[in-house]
Amino acid sequence: MKNVDKITNSKLLVVFLVISAFLIRLSSLFTIYSNGKIIFVGADPFYHVRRIVYSAQHFPDTITFDTYLNYPFGYEIGWPPLYDQVIAFLALVVGNGNPSISTIEMVSAIFPALLGALTILPLYYLASAIFDKKTAIASAVIISLIPAHLIISEAGFTDHHVAEVLLSTTAYALLIIALKQSREIDLKFSNIKTLEPKLLIKPVLLSIAAGLILALTIFTWIGSPIFLGLVGLYIFVQFTADLKEKRQSEYALINVIIVYTTILLFIVPIIERTLRPGLEVSGMFLSWFHVTFVVALLLASSFSGIIAKIFDIKNIRWMYYPVVIITIAAIGTVLINQVLPSFYQNVIEGMEYLGGDASILGTIAQARPLLFDQTFTLVHVWNYFTIFSLTAIIGLAIFTANLNNKKYPPEMVFFFTWTIIVLVLTLSQRRFAYMLAINFAVLSGYFVNSLYGLWKNEQKQDTKTKSKSNSKSKSKKAASKTPVWETVTSASIMLIFIPIISFSFFAPIVDTLGDPETPSSDWQESLEWLEANSPETSFYLEPEETPEYGVLSWWDYGNWILYIAKRPVVANNFQTGIEDSSHFFATTNESDALSILEKRNVKYVITDNQMTIRKSQSIFDVAGESYYKGNTSNNYLQEEEIRETTLVKLHLFDGSDLGNLRLIHESEQASLRMNLDESSDKNPDNYTEIKNVKIFEYVPGATIEGFASPGQNVSAKANVTLDNGRTFEYQNKATSDNSGWYELKVPYSNATQYNQSIEPYYVTIAENANYTKQISVEEADVINGNRLRVDFIPQE
């Protein structure tokens, strides 16, 4: 009866933890929801929600090609559709078959919090199978709070990562239990028919269930081969460990064969129906690559099992087994490269992606190593895992020692292999910290339970000691009491340090939930302004046709522009259009910049402060420009080439020296002050506040032309007052040719549609007031590219 009560209490506690975890993750909803609108967290969630809205309106279809990306060429979406389709289906249910946009957004925002909380269930059973229920409870508590998991499961972070973790953890929990039970019943190929059905059916069904769930990961995340390949790596490690211990490994091989066979049976008919034309083998889309990959894993696992059996029968030393397998694998890789070059290339590219070697990945902060940002740092480790980074590493050390002591049981070998793989991935790229969160939670729970066990043992010892000391005199008891000063000192230390430790522990958690990484208010306001003040583009919810014009910014902001402003983008967070975007901002040649705008049919360009400082080196690196000469501070404008880039001319100098781009809107806030003078003078009066976000319109521009003396510098200047009241001086200049002829473009008119106030232009020779003429420019002149004559030397 007591055991039944304990089981019931454990289940109730797990349910309580799931509800608590859900409420914790739901708390960010209060930050991201206001005025009936939800602002999602991060960047990719905005595109997920775009697809969810589409699927909810065209269920079960999803966007597979989007003309609003990589404008005007469009882009084929490689994301598997399952995550978005599930949310769209739930929105349809909640919205009674016809959900509003606000209903779809609310369901989309809550869904990751729900999946994050549900992850506690497989984690609990996984930790119970490897260790015990106390460790499982501790692990469940820790995963509820660990920031690396909170980040991907907080309300509003509508990305597939939380689904990856839930599915993979569930599949691995089922497989671990199946492996454990198969070993207990001594499952072999030779006794499958003779084993009692009730003993055999459970591990078989568990392996089938694990295979089905791993198959779902293929339709959820393009990186799912990681989860599939990890099972193959495990079986190799298990074969090696069992040979070392002189045990047979058929139980493990049987389960792995069932898993891979189940995956194949599930995915082949679905992939066959969703294939693109041709026999494509691509890891970027659902294709025959995934089928080939699973077949390769199945054959490799089976072949490794045959070799292990030979080693066992021939009594060959176990240490030669990995040498033989690695050698055969190397030969097999060479053969695959010859027979299936596309498959081989996709595998290599996938490994390079996981290793962070791709050139574009090097410019992404989340794709950088966990322990390095220019120099060695532990900041990211703490932000992702807090104190659990330390407890997990200690727990891993204890676990590794016990792995050997317990003779490598399959559940422990699997967890060890899994942990090492995701640890290496996370050290390579910090973006994979969310995967490691599960392993660190279990290892930390193991460490906590180990400490608890030590404490319980000490309590037992103390009880024994106290019972023996009862026979001693009261005087000796008094003498053995702890001195008052020690008690006071200990209490003081606890009072001082516990709040500090608690604050340090909870600070990253509070930051994650209380300050989610949504687009700044300046970006939100600017994109809402763009939607309201620019011509609406067609086909937003039917993205098979090409819309009228595009918007160019750095790729980091593409998904925001697409979803909030509902406008097509050249570059977005899939790194589409990144080459043209980087070259546009990095070039010092205005003609080259304009040719990109023409090629991409761009009407608006958006910049922000981050692009000019924190992101500028990445922009220039992608463009292949080496402007930085060791100067990355705010005074980097001392580098002459940087001052001449399109990016700097636009964002820092409000478009001066550019004839076809005019500033039409900027955000209210300014988080950057820079000395725009070429000198390094630190006089505060020389510093200018730079607004956070700026929007420029690409126009044909009016041409001011005429005759001056040959080789003369001619400039046109006008004071421009924006709708926020800020006034700046726009200027452009030209040098007359040998005949004295000059031409210069100006993008502002004296009456625009953007509530701007532009004074007449003053056209000046060599900035000499004696040679100045005034001219008004109409909006029709700017839009139609009219030519306006201003002569300084009379012509016959």
Disulfide bonds with the S-S distance in Angstrom:
none
